[in-house]
């Protein structure tokens, strides 16, 4: 997770997020895919100019289901890939990674689960919970996909996203995470 923003799904928050994303990725060109939210059409080119290959993946949904399945998403009946700027590789236009990350967040932070009574009553507490989760996810939690051994099926050295990005050389303990938080708060 290179960037996140807690806010409403509004044009202003979309622009703030796009600006944050630009600042943390300013060293190189990359491909970006978003969903079909219209505010991205202005915010992403506004923040990046011609320095990004950007496309939207727009899902077309069928008629919502009634009854027991009403909490399940409706069936996807079509997908449109729209190039907004640059030259994105059509085969790589995908929102699966961010959708998976959203699931990880909902599963890892109870206050983010749907239909729960563990919601945050204060915006600041909600933001702090997210920040701690992202620090833990990136610095303390080894990821199997990053911890591969030399031979197929072999477990390698436990590796976190922060280690893979060369931000640290080891898996942080919770004590290290809390000390880092105390230093910066």
Number of C-alpha atoms within 10 A of each C-alpha: 11 11 13 13 15 14 13 9 10 13 15 13 16 22 18 17 21 22 17 17 18 19 13 11 15 13 9 9 13 13 15 16 22 18 15 17 14 13 15 23 17 14 20 25 18 13 19 20 13 14 17 23 20 25 28 23 18 17 15 13 13 12 9 12 13 10 6 7 10 10 12 10 11 15 13 11 10 10 11 11 17 17 17 18 18 17 13 19 12 11 7 11 19 18 15 10 9 13 11 11 12 13 14 12 18 14 13 14 15 13 18 20 15 12 9 9 10 12 15 13 8 8 11 11 12 15 15 11 15 20 16 14 16 17 18 19 19 23 24 22 18 21 14 13 11 16 16 16 12 9 8 7 8 9 14 13 13 17 22 27 21 22 19 14 10 10 12 13 13 17 20 19 13 13 9 13 16 13 11 12 13 9 8 6 5
